[in-house]
Amino acid sequence: MSSHLLTLLEALPGSYAGPDRAEAGPYGVVGVGEGTLAAHLTQSLVPASLVRSGTQFVLGSPDAGALATDYADLATVAGAGVRRVATGGTPEEIDVLVPGGPLSTYHFAQAVAHASGHGDDARAADALLLGLAARCAPHVTENNPARDLAWSLWGRTPLLLAAADADALPHAWQQLLARTGKTLAVPLVGDPLPLVTSAFEAQHEKGDAKVALILGDADDTLLLAREVLESRIDEIIHVPAPDGAQGYPAALALWYFGAWVAAYLAERYGTDAADVSVLARAQGVMSGDDREQARLSAPRDDLRRTRTEDDWPEEESGTDHEAYDEDEAEE
């Protein structure tokens, strides 16, 4: 089990330290590589689209750098201002550098929330995350909801469901349970009724060792799907947003809760919650690490950010710049 990841999870609420000023609207967001999930989670704030004016947010990482550049170029030609938020790349490819790793989604998402004029939503999300941290931290040994849910998932295959307007949640939990919990989960996307009524008819035993997670608010379709599933799989668990939250704060809070659950699930399986080494190698291959040019990379799972706007020191481009620590800057 990675105690480092648990420490980072507990410290995550309020750790976003990037720009918080609003850019010019209208807004559009696209995400590639490590930025894909964050772009999905922020769609209640910013449409997933390319805009012809205002500000285009392009969220990405070096392993998908070429695609991010293509999107940025298209938006520029169309007439939009581009803000590239990334975990690494060359200086000209980045406006805001955020920490890489499994928790990068938080920093990507909060960057978009602030820059799109939704600072209140960003602060509301941080408040929800802070409350979850107090309930899910490792020192909470009784009535820890994340650890309890991880126990319920142990040895089972999770099926992930959410309302049609919250389809980012099955995406988020599948990524978290795989990357951190080392567990395959199956998102049931689209209309769930054909799936839940028919998927187990030819092989009833496939319903054994399955648990369905209903993420966020359950609409009428999900309530009916739940009724059908009760006769087909082992258990159904509703995972609501904390404190009745809605919209973006609810989505980010449920992502954060899923990160805790995934970390404790890795603990239950006796495996390391940290990224597997083959992921870093694969991302390195896709990012073209052999290119001989100056590249920047934010520390993985670090709670600092590197300033990338109009303040690069005048020096040779062959070395990486150290991360900017706001506490040190104030001294």
Order of alpha helices (4+ residues) and beta strands (2+ residues): alpha-beta-alpha-beta-alpha-beta-beta-beta-alpha-alpha-alpha-beta-alpha-beta-alpha-beta-alpha-beta-alpha-alpha-beta-alpha
